[in-house]
Amino acid sequence: MWRRVYLFLALVRLYFALSPSYIHPDEHFQGPEVIAGDIFDWRITKTWEFTSAAPIRSVFPLWAAYEEDWAIQELIASPRGRRISLLLLASSYVTWTYQTHTFSNSIETIGVAWSLVLIRRISSSKDAAWLSSAALGFTVIFSIFNRITFPAFLLLPGLTLIPHFLRHPTTLLGPALISLFTSWTWPLQLPLLSAVSGIAVLSIFQHQEARFLVPLVPLLLSSISLPKNIILQRLWIVIWVMFNVVYGALMGIFHQGGVVPVQLHMGNVTNAANAVWWKTYQPPTWLLGEPSKNGNIPQLLTTDLMGAKISVLVNTLQPLAQCDTGEQQANNYLVAPLSAIDLDVFALGTNKSLPFWLKKEWEYRNHFNMDDMDFADDGFLPTIERVVGRRGLGVWRVVRTDCPERDDRKLN
């Protein structure tokens, strides 16, 4: 039975992996945005982590593929505990969403899990375990190149290797470090020990994001047990399922879910000259595809206004407005959430005193703009009605209002 449930949850994970939700810009700008130019010669936007004089990131880990379930299976000795841990991991919305996106945190999670497997193999081996030690060294170096926070999760688990390396000093540690310790015994299991280590070290630093804790999820889920009382156990499962379904749909489908489909759409609009994005996450330029045949200049210029004031948006769009002649011409577009009520007056197309009109040409409905919630000024229910009821991301063509009236007879 548990295998059928696990297979179903694997299909759920595949569904979310193929969904176009957009959790954080780093999943593009620290991943495919970096290497798409090297592979396909597309125009890309490299962030400061890769372009500074002393870059803090390497492109090497971006070529890796990863899986974590196998590692968790090796870490849990009990067959029943292994089944529970795998099902909990497979049913977690974090696995469905964060772990299926191209985050460096996702690669870090795999690095932590496999490092713990190798640490267990080394510490339980009576021999020198040369192969496992070499594999652990490679995994650690690889993972540090991927994320500098990686050592935090191995600080305490790494201490369990001290007795082994004391017995076999010729295997990846220097004598100066060995002389500082004698022997260590820890009652905690490796996954939980790693979680405590990661939380303790990461809590020291001020710059924190929820995704930094993604490696903790498989570690903690593999360390818990369900309530023994059958009623409490069923209640726990119901709550767990409801929690992950809600957050899975939110983060895996709707959260900034229109950015990727709209950018793919804009890449196929042959007469698009400019696209101004407003109140969305940064649009990944690599999704526009290959550059135009006119040298290396891309066909579409993307301008990201982020959360700028409406006055800044108007000043940006006004010089881009063009007459709607009905002829083939290079057009300029605005991409913005449908929930942005400030655009309503421009979308009506009736007030000629405005500097431009907005003519909607495309929309994608599975899009929530979570950053546009203003409960203090608008109230709770009106905000929810606007963000949820008017969900979606729209594409408008920017049209001048002072153009002469079209005469379709003359055009024919």
FENTAWO-V941222 format. One line per field, one symbol per residue. ss: DSSP state (@ for helix, = for strand, . for the rest). Layout:
# FENTAWO-V941222
ss = ???
This chain:
# FENTAWO-V941222
ss = .@@@@@@@@@@@@@@@@@.......@@@@@@@@@@@@@@@.......@@@@........@@@@.....@@@@@@@...@@@@@@@@@@@@..@@@@.@@@...@@@@@@@@@@@@@@@@@@@@@.....@@@@@@@@@@@@@@@@@...@@@@.@@@@@..@@@@@@.......@@@@...........@@@@@@@@@@@@@.......@@@@@@@@@@@@........@@@@@@@@@@@@@@@@@@@@@@@@@=..@@@@@@@@@@....=======......@@@@............====.....@@@@@@@@@...=........=======...@@@@@@@........=========...=.@@@..@@@@.@@@@@@@@@@...========.......@@@@.
